[in-house]
Amino acid sequence: DALHLRASLTRILATNIANENTPGFKAQDMNFGAMLANTQATQKGEPTFEGDEGRMYRVPFHPTRDGNTVEIGVEQAAFSQNSTDFGTSLTFINMKLKGLAKAINGQ
C-alpha cells in the first residue's frame, strides 16, 4: 500500500513540475499519512473517506501574478524526499522477503 501511494505521490509531484509555467495551475500534494491510514482502514472494513480527500493544494510561499502556485524548489525537494522514502520502503520489503525466504529454507 505504501509503495502504491508513493507512486501516486510521484505522479502528483511530476505533474506539478511539468506545469511550472502553466498559468493558473494549482500545485497539488497528498497527505500521505491520511491516505495510508485510509487504505489500511478500508482493508479492515472500517468507514473511510472517499475519492481524493487525501489530496490537497499547496499554498505558495511567493504567489505569482498568473495564478500558478508551483514553486519549483519546493516541488523538487518534495520529489527528492518522496524518492528517498520510496527507496526506503523497497529496502524494508526486500529485507522482509529475505527473512521469509530464510525461514522457508530453514536457515
N, C-alpha and C positions, 0 to 999 in steps of 0.2 A: 504494500500500500504506500509506504513512504517513497519508494522508487517511482511509482506511478505519479504521485503528487509532485515529486521533484521534477519529473519530466514535464508535467503540466506547467509548473512554475518556470521552467526553462523556456517553454514556448511563449509564455506571457512576457517574460523579460526580453526575449529575442524580438517579439513584436514591438515592444516599446522602443528598443534600439533602432529597429528598422524604420520606425516612424518619427525619428528625432526631428525631422524637418517638415513634417506634415502639419499644416495649420489646423488648429482646433483639436488635434489628437490628445486624448486624455490617457496618461500613463496609468497602467493598471498594476496591481500587486495581488498577492494572495496571503491570507492569514494561514500559514502552513499548519500551525498547531491546531487551529479550529477545524481545518479541513481534515487533518489526520484523526482528530477526536471524532468528527462526524462519520468518517469512514469506518472507524472501529465500532462506533455505536450502531451504525447501520447493520454491521455484521452480527451484532448481538441481538438485533431485533428491537432496539430502543428507538423512540421517536427522534427524528433529526430534522435539520433544516433542509430545504430543497433548493435545487438549482445552483446558482452561483453566489450564494450568500457569503461564502468564504472569500470571494473576490472583492476587491475594493479599489478605489482610485487613489493615486498618490497626490499629496498636497505638495506643490513645488516650493522650494526654498526661495527661488527667484522667478516669479511668473513672467511669461513673455507676453508681448502685445498681441501675438496671433492666437493666443489661447492654448498653445501646445504646452503640456505640463511635463514633457520628457526632459530630464536633466541627465545628460549622457554620463557624467561621472557617477551619479547615484545608480544608474542602471548598470553600468559596467561593474561597479562594486558589488551590487546585488547578484549579478550574473556570476561573478567570480566566487562569491560566497556560496551560492547555490551549487556550483560545480564542485566545490570542495566538499560540501555536505553530501552530494550525490556519491562522490568517490568514497567517502567515509561509510556511507550506508552499504555500498557494494563490498567494502572490506569486511564489515561485520557479517554480511550474508555469506561471504566466502569462508570466513572463519567458522561459522555455524555449520555450513555444509561439510567442511573438512572434519569437524568434530563428529558429525553424524556418520561420515564415511568411516572414520576410525572405529566408532562404536559398532558399526555393522560388521566390520572386518575383525572385531575382537581385539583391537590394539589398545 
